[in-house]
Amino acid sequence: MQRALYEKYKVQMFRICLRYAIDRSEAEDILQDGFIKIYTDLHQYSFKGPLGGWMRRVMVNAALQHIRKNKRRLQTAEIKEAIHKYTQDHTVYDNLNAQELTNMIQKLPEGYRVVFNLYVVEGYSHKEIAQMLKISESTSKTQLFKAKKALRKMLEFFIET
């Protein structure tokens, strides 16, 4: 049963992990931790919603736990630093695709990346994010604003090249 569950959801869950990780290797670690948590807590699934949705929440929590476990703080960085990180290994594509967007998100400073994913992708409110990350709501809003601004700069650079 575990193998079938993994095979069915591994790609979808890995995409979630990629958005929170700084690279593929870290995403693989998060994926492994997340599936262990899913297998351990499967008895807690209440059948009140889709299994994939429940697994998604578990995987997001695994990503946040991974960040905490590695004692990485949600620090902000200058937007210039984020752009510099992006331009170092930028590959020019004719069209922006999902992989390129994921790469841009991965290059955001950690605080920006986590809040951006929780708010824009996962749909959490700033109040919920503040509680999850133990930050203020205004910090969550600021991180989101800066993340969007940094992504706009990266997109402008992408379009110009």
C-alpha positions in Angstrom: 0.0 0.0 0.0 2.8 2.5 0.9 4.5 1.9 -2.5 1.2 2.5 -4.4 0.6 5.7 -2.4 4.1 6.9 -3.1 3.9 6.1 -6.8 0.6 7.9 -7.2 1.6 11.1 -5.4 5.4 11.4 -5.6 5.5 13.8 -8.5 2.8 16.1 -7.1 4.4 16.1 -3.6 7.9 16.6 -5.0 6.7 19.8 -6.7 5.6 21.1 -3.4 9.0 20.2 -1.9 10.8 22.0 -4.7 9.1 25.2 -3.9 10.3 25.2 -0.3 13.8 23.9 -0.9 16.8 25.7 -2.2 17.7 22.8 -4.5 16.7 19.4 -5.8 18.7 17.5 -3.1 17.0 19.4 -0.3 13.6 18.8 -1.9 14.3 15.0 -2.0 15.1 15.1 1.7 11.9 16.9 2.4 9.9 14.5 0.2 11.4 11.5 2.2 10.6 13.1 5.5 7.1 14.0 4.3 6.2 10.5 3.1 7.5 9.0 6.4 5.1 11.4 8.2 2.3 10.5 5.8 2.8 6.8 6.5 3.0 7.3 10.2 0.0 9.6 10.4 -2.2 8.0 7.8 -4.6 6.8 10.5 -5.3 10.5 11.2 -6.8 11.0 7.7 -10.5 11.6 8.3 -11.8 10.9 4.8 -13.6 14.2 4.9 -11.7 15.6 1.9 -9.4 14.3 -0.8 -6.4 12.3 0.3 -4.1 14.4 -1.9 -5.2 17.6 -0.1 -4.4 16.0 3.3 -1.1 14.8 2.0 -0.3 18.2 0.6 -0.8 19.8 4.1 1.5 17.1 5.6 4.1 17.8 3.0 4.0 21.5 3.5 4.4 20.9 7.3 7.3 18.6 6.6 9.0 21.4 4.5 8.5 23.9 7.3 9.8 21.3 9.9 12.8 20.7 7.7 13.6 24.4 7.7 13.2 24.6 11.5 15.2 21.4 12.0 18.1 22.8 10.1 18.0 25.9 12.3 17.5 28.2 9.4 15.8 31.4 10.4 13.5 33.2 8.1 15.9 35.9 7.2 15.4 38.6 4.6 18.0 39.5 2.1 18.5 42.4 -0.2 16.6 42.0 -3.4 19.9 42.6 -5.2 21.3 39.5 -3.6 18.3 37.4 -4.8 18.8 38.8 -8.4 22.5 38.1 -8.2 21.8 34.5 -7.2 19.4 34.2 -10.1 21.7 35.6 -12.8 24.6 33.4 -11.8 23.1 30.2 -13.3 20.4 31.6 -15.5 19.6 29.7 -18.7 17.7 31.5 -21.4 14.5 29.8 -22.6 12.1 31.1 -25.3 9.2 30.9 -22.9 8.9 30.9 -19.2 7.8 27.5 -18.1 6.9 25.9 -14.8 10.4 24.7 -14.2 11.9 28.1 -14.7 9.3 29.7 -12.4 10.2 27.1 -9.8 13.8 27.9 -10.2 13.1 31.6 -9.6 11.1 30.8 -6.5 13.9 28.6 -5.2 16.3 31.5 -5.6 14.3 33.8 -3.4 15.7 34.3 0.1 14.2 31.8 2.5 11.8 34.1 4.3 10.4 35.4 1.0 10.1 31.9 -0.5 8.3 30.4 2.5 5.8 33.2 2.9 5.2 33.4 -0.9 4.5 29.6 -1.1 2.2 29.6 1.9 0.2 32.6 0.8 0.1 32.5 -3.0 0.4 28.7 -3.6 -1.1 27.1 -0.5 -3.7 29.8 0.2 -3.0 30.5 3.8 -3.9 33.9 5.3 -1.2 36.2 6.8 -2.7 35.5 10.2 -2.2 31.7 9.7 1.3 32.2 8.3 2.2 34.3 11.3 1.1 31.6 13.6 2.8 28.8 11.7 6.1 30.7 11.4 5.9 32.5 14.7 6.3 35.9 13.1 4.0 38.9 13.1 1.3 39.4 10.4 3.0 42.5 9.2 6.3 40.6 8.8 4.4 38.0 6.7 2.9 40.8 4.6 6.3 42.5 4.1 7.9 39.2 3.2 5.2 38.6 0.5 5.6 42.1 -0.8 9.4 41.7 -1.1 9.0 38.2 -2.7 6.7 39.6 -5.4 9.0 42.5 -6.0 12.1 40.2 -6.3 10.2 37.9 -8.7 9.1 40.8 -10.8 12.8 41.9 -11.1 13.8 38.3 -12.0 11.0 38.2 -14.6 12.1 41.5 -16.1 15.6 40.2 -16.4 14.3 37.0 -17.9 12.3 38.9 -20.5 15.2 41.2 -21.4 17.5 38.3 -22.2 
